[in-house]
Amino acid sequence: MKISETLLPEFDQEMATTRRLLERVPEDKLGWKPHEKSMTLGRLAGHVGEIPGYGVATMNMDSLDVNPIGGRPYEPLMATSRAQLLAAFDRNVVAGRAAIAAGSDEAMAETWSLLAAGNPIFEMPRVAVLRVLVMNHLIHHRGQLSVYLRQTGALVPSIYGPSADEGQMGASAA
């Protein structure tokens, strides 16, 4: 079995779960943030929406410089509406999944680098980048987003089991 084939079932599950969360983002609260140092809801949701696309850069480039010297810095996605957010997320999921699926085991083992102004932030095999920068990073920010939703009064969907808004697990199921 190819390495990509071992990653894709988890990718698919996490993306489906993430989409359910993004569907709940309240459009009238995109400028809200829980603290002055925090991202706004629109920026956090946009970041969650853009992360699946990082799989394309991971698989199709040797490195990504988020602030290249003499070049345009990375432009983050700011959610301006739920429709715009979901469309961007869906495009990124399709593109990220296709890039991962096309990856050979040899490509998965090659070193990939994340850079800022030419300086390495990290370097690791592509397969590890897919786990850390795509999957774990998405799960981390999805957790933050679920808290934002709760604090803004939006209903939180099931993530790894029933949520308080979608029912409780019975004692026999625990």
Buried (B, 14 or more C-beta within 10 A) or exposed (E): EEBBEEBBEEBEEBBEBBBEBBEBBBBEBBEBBBEEEEBBBBBBBBBBBBBBBBBBBBBEEEBBBEEBEEEEEEEEBBBEEBEBBBEBBBBBBEBBBEBBBEBEEEBBEEEBBBBBEEEEEEEBBBBBBBBBBBBEBBBEBBEBBBEBBBEBEBEBBEBEEBBEEEEEEEEEEE
